[in-house]
Amino acid sequence: MTTPPVLATDRLGLDIGGATIVVDVGLEVGEGEFLGIIGPNGAGKTSLLNLVSGLLLPTAGLIFLRGRDVTRAAPFARARAGIGRTFQLSSVFPRLSAFENVRLAADVSLGGTMRLWRRAAGVRDAIDRAGWALSRVGLEQRAGLPAALLSGGEKRKLELAVVLASDSTVVLLDEPMAGVSAEDVPGLVEVIRSIHREERKTVLMVEHHMEVVTGLAERIAVMHHGRLLACDTPDGVMRNPTVQEAYVGEAL
C-alpha cells in the first residue's frame, strides 16, 4: 500500500471579487520534504499558503493532509493536525518576552488553557518545551527580552521557535528572509536547514532570495499568474524552457 503524501492539493483554485488568484494547482509534498515556492509578486504564492493553512477557503479543488480532506477545516483545526505557519510580517507578541511567546504556543499544543489553576506538570512541560525551542534556534540568551527589542533576524528565529513549540510537523514559511539584515541571513538559513533535517519537518517555503531557495529546497514549485508552472529539482527548474520563457524580463 502506497503511503499518501503528507500534503496534497488537487485542482486548487481561488477567486476573489471576480479576480482569479490561484488556478488549478495540484501539488504533492512527501514526508520530510523541503519544497521551495517561487514566482514574481502576484503569482499566488502567499495565497497558496493561506489556502493550505486555512486562512482562505478555496473556490475550487481540495486539500489533503496525510490523506485526510481538510479543505473546509478551520485554521485552528489544521494547526492541531500539525500545520505551522510564519508570515511575511512578524506575528509575535511584541510586549511579551521571547520566552512567553514560545511558552504560550507550547501550552496550547500540550492541551493547556489560560486558566489560573492548571496542573503543575502541564505547566512544567510547557516551560521545558519553550526552553528547548528557544535553545534550538539560538535564542536562549534572549529569552527574557520583550520580542519588540529583538532584531529582524531574531524575530524570525522566534517565530520558528513558536512553530517548534507547537509541535508542527508541516511548516509553512512565508518569505522568512523579509526584514532580515544581510548579515543575519546565513544564520537564519542554517536554523531553517537544521529544523528541516534534524527535526524532520516537512517545509514549504515562499522566498524571493533565489540563493536561499536553491540552497535549501529539494524541489522548487514555480508559480506564474496563479498557476503552477513547474515543479522540479532546483537544477531542473532553472533549465526548464517553459520557466525561462515565462520569466523573460521578470525576476524569479
N, C-alpha and C positions, 0 to 999 in steps of 0.2 A: 504494500500500500504506500503510495507516494505521500510524503509529508507536505501539507499545504504551505504556501509561503506565509511568512509571519504577517505580511501586509500586502493587500492586493486591491487594485481598483479596476472596475470593469465599465468601460464606456462612460466614464465620469464626466459630467458636464455641469456648468453653472452659467445661468443668465441672470443679470441684474438690471432691472429697468429697461429691458429691451436690448441691452448690450451683452454680447457673448464674451465671457471671461475665460472659461475653461471648456474645451471641446473634446469629447470622445477619448479621454485619457485612460489608457489601460497599462497598469504597472504591476509587476510582481517583485517583491523585495524579500530575499531569503533571510533566514535567521542569522543574526550576527553580521549582516552585510552593511557596507558603508556606501550609500548612494548619494552622489552629488547631483544637485539640480541647478542648471544654469539657463541663462537666456537674458535678453535685454529687458529694461524696465517695461512693465505692461505685458510681459509674456504669460503671466498667470501663475508664477512660481509661488508667491505667498498665498494666493488664493487656493492653490492646491494643498498647501499645509493647513490652511484654515478649514478646508473640507475634511481632511484626514483627522484633524483634532476635534472637529465638531463645532467650531465657531461659526461655520457656514453650513447650510444644508444644500445638497446638490439639487439641481433641477432635472438631472438625468443621471442614470448609472448607479453603481453600487460600490460599497467599500467593505472589505473583509479584513478582520483581524484574527489571525490563526484559524481561518476558515469560517469564522462566525460573522454573520452580516451585522455590521454596526452602522449602517448608513444613516439611520434615524436616531442613533443613541446620543444622549446628551453629552456635552463635553466632560462633565464630572464622571460619567459612567465610563467613558473612554480612558480618562485618567486612571480610574480604579482598575481598568483592564490592562494598564501598562503603557499608555501613550503619554510621554512627557514632552513639554514644548518650551522653547525660548522664543523671544520676539525680537524684531528689528530694534525697537526701543526698549531700554532696560525696564523690566517689570518687577523689580524688587521693591520692598517697603523701605523707603529712604530713611525714615526716622528710627526704624528698628535696627538693632545691631546685626552684623553679618550672622552671628550665631543664632539669634532669634528668628531671622528669616528662614534659616535652614531647619531649626528645631520645629517650627510650625509645620513645615512640609513633612517632616518625619513623623510628627504627632498624628497628622491626618492619615498618613499612609499606614500607620500602625493601629488605626481604628480609634484614636483618641478624639476628644471633644474639647471645646473651650470652657468646659465647666471647671469650677474651682476645685472640687473634690474629685480626684482621679486616683486610680491605682498607682502606688509608688513605683511598682515595677514597670508600668507603662510609661511613666514619666522618665524613668531612668533609661529605658530602651530608646526613647526619642532623643534624649540628651546624648547617649552614646553614638547613635546613628548620625546625629548632626555633627558631633566632633569628628567622626570618621570621614564624613563627606567633605568637611572643610579642610581636613588634612589631605584628603585625596586630591584636591585641586590646588593645594599650596597656600591656603588662606588661614591656617591655624593661628598665625601670629596677628591676624587682623580681625579675629573673631569678635572682639569687644567693641569695634568701631561701628558707628552708625553707617549704614550702607551708603548714605549720601556722601560720605567722605572718601569712599573708595574711588580709585581711578577707573577709567572706562574699561580697561582690561580686567581689573579686579572685579568689577560688577558682572562682567561676562562669566568669570570663573564662579562667582557667587550663584549666578543662575544655573550653572552646571551642577554646583553643589546641591541646590534645591532639587534638581532633577534626580540626582543620585539618592538623596534622602527620601525622595518619593518612591524609590524602588521601581522606576520606569524601565521597561525593557526595550521599548521603541522610543527613540529620542529624535524629535524634530527640531532642527536648529535653523532659525531664520536669520541669515546674514550675521553670524556671530562675530565677524570682524568689524561690523559697523560701529563707529565711535571709539575704536581701539587705536591707540597710537602705534606708529610703525615699529617702535622698539618693543612693544608688548605683543605683537602678532606672533612671533616664533614661540614664545612661552605658551600662549593660548592654544596654538596649533598642537603643541606637544601634549597639553592636557586633554584636548579632544581626542587625539590619537590614542592616548593611554586608556581613556574611558571606553573607547571602541574595542580596543584589543584586549585589555586586561580585565575589564568588567563585562566584556562580551555583549555590549549593547548593539542593537540594530539602529543605525543612524541614517536619517535623511537630512541633508544639509543644503539649504539655498545659500549661495555665496557668489559674489561678483569677483573676488580675487581668484583668478584662474590658477595661479601657482599654489594657492591653498587647496583648491578643489582637486587639482591633479595630484597633489602630494598626499591627499587623504583618501580620496574615493576609489573604490574598486570598480564601480561603474558610474557613468555620468548620463543623466537624462537631460536632454536639450529641449526646452520649450520655446515655442515661437507662435505668437498670436493665439495663445491659449491651447495650442495643440502640442502633443508630444512628437517632436521631430525625429528624434533618435534616442536610443538607449544602448550604450556600449561601453567598453573599456575606455579609459582616457585617450589612449592612442587611437583606438577605433573611431571615436567621436571626432578627433582632430583631423583624421584622414577622410572622413565621410564627405563625399562630394555634395550631398544634399545640404548638409550643415554649412559647408563652405559657401555654397551658392546663396543660401538664405541669409548668411551673415556678411555678405559683401557690403562694406560700408558701415557695418554695425559691430560694436564690440561685444564679444561674448561675456 
